[in-house]
């Protein structure tokens, strides 16, 4: 009677502890806890749910024993199944979630299914026939096979230890099945799973706390009866052992509850530490003054940003790659890297274009981590024998640096993760995401500021030039008139000298007209213009000069390129002058150097972008490339193509010479700037790396009122 009362009290206590487990799970103690090395163990919330299920099965098992369900039939089957499921739930809470990925098979299902079939057959008929014996033997073999498969996973417990336990218990269980000791097999499997679970708890938590001591000690003592019976030579253990076993169950349940609370406290402390570290990290990033970051990448300002990242973030190595106008990248800043790694990454960046990066993203080389942070495999971008491969630098974390319009401006590369066993969380990435957003906005701001300053400077120069031109125009007309009269003189010498005066005066007048045009480009009619056809016409006109200067011309046009809204003659003037400058620059390149001129056209939102890039020496001062009269060439050098007369250019339609003031040194790009701005576009000049220069022109696309931009179906130069 006392034994039954003791059994009932234990049942009530375990039921109360199950209710506590359920309350804790519903409270939401779901912060990330202990993870396996494979990263596949369930999260804390799922682990607590499995513990709740396991203790529920333990209560069911104890209730069936209290009710005396020991005879063959469904009652015994339920009792045996509850006994086996109890430790199985505990094991599944720390074991890998999946036994295999293709197809995904849950370990608890693969292991528990043959065990449940074994319990069902043995529970309904303790003395099964040949078919039942064969089923039980198959279930035993299948269970051992699944256990061996799980033991080969690189998880918390060393493979040799888990294989030893599985081999010892599985071998004895298989032998008992052959001997038809089916109930003893169930008890042995129950104890073996409890023992393996105790080992998993020790390997997973790796700490000495009250909860872990109670849990591991309770699981170990709980597994002893199946091993003590054969040692003591008895089939049934004394009642004292049963009472002690009930107390062990209670201690184990209390230990697991304490573990849940300890996990919650540790998670809260870790979250507070992450928040503190994230705030400190954001304060460091906020102290960086990004507004003065230069548009040109040659400066070392970005090294300071990378040094701060390597100092306060989870990553010990950082690099910032900025994208140039030619689409390639350049290492603008770095920290925590050796000289060899820096050089190898810079070489990789310079030969990588945005198109190649987008192509790589379509493969399986990008793994999203958290937020916008992505783990990238660099192997597809490497060359045979690449230094990065030799240094085993094949993977790195990357974040895109984008402008507010969404255009890619660069990439932040991160490597050498601190505390690699801890997963990256949003608190680790959020400060970097804010920094990347600031970098993109700062780069866009500097670009916009550069354009505004250039526009203001050129506007001031235009006003000055217009005023000077206005004041010189009247005296120059008088000089021209009197020179014209002197040309009618009888003296031949006087007539010749007057002719020179008249020619130079006309040339001065042409320059004044150019200045007036730079000040305010003349209004013109606009119509849909095919950029591709204009560029191909100009390329044909310049073919002789390209061949004479040994310049290779490359032209790239996308499909379905929209037309622009422009004056065709003025746009022809702009493209021709830019090509003239590029050819002149390449003519001054050293003997044997590459002489290549590339024209790349791209459709961007609401505009068409045309980039002229060459491999020449570059601009002496890119910021002053559009200033009137600013030139590094000698008078008459390289500004006019040799096949054309100064001050004239051929019309692509009629081939008749028309006035082109850009033939005067120092005014060509200035007039181009005025024309492009008058068309509502943008023009900029930059130097490329390691050599070369580029002029980028953006012109708005044409579309009828209220209609979307249509691609070109028939190439036109401005005929509606």
NORLINWO-V86658 format. One line per field, one symbol per residue. psi: psi as a letter, one per 40 degrees, with the letter a starting at -180 (. if undefined). A space follows every 50 residues. Layout:
psi=???
This chain:
psi=dddddddddddddddddddddddddddfgfihbhiideeeiiiddddddd ddddddddddddddddefgeiiaddddddddddddddddddddeiidhdi dhihhhddddddddddddddddddgdgiaddddddddddddddddddddd deigadhiddddddddddddddddddddefgddddddddddddddddddd dddddfigidddddddddddddeddddddddefidhiidddddddddddd ddddddddddddddddddddddddddddddddddddehhedehidiedif dedddddddddeaehehiihhihideeiihhdiiieiidddddddddddd ehiddddddddeafehhhchbehhhhheddeiihfiddddefgeiihihh hiideeiheahhhiighigdehihiddddddddddddddddddddddddd dddddddddddddddddddddeddddddddddddddeeidhddddddddd dddddddddddddddddddhhiiiiiihhhdddddddddddeddddddef hhhhhhhiifhiiihihddddddddddddddddddddeiiheihghhhhh hihiheihhhhhiifaeihdgddedehhehieiihehedhhdeiiheiih hddefhhihgeeehheedddddddddddeeaihihiiiieiiiihhhhhi iiiiheiihiihdhhieeh.
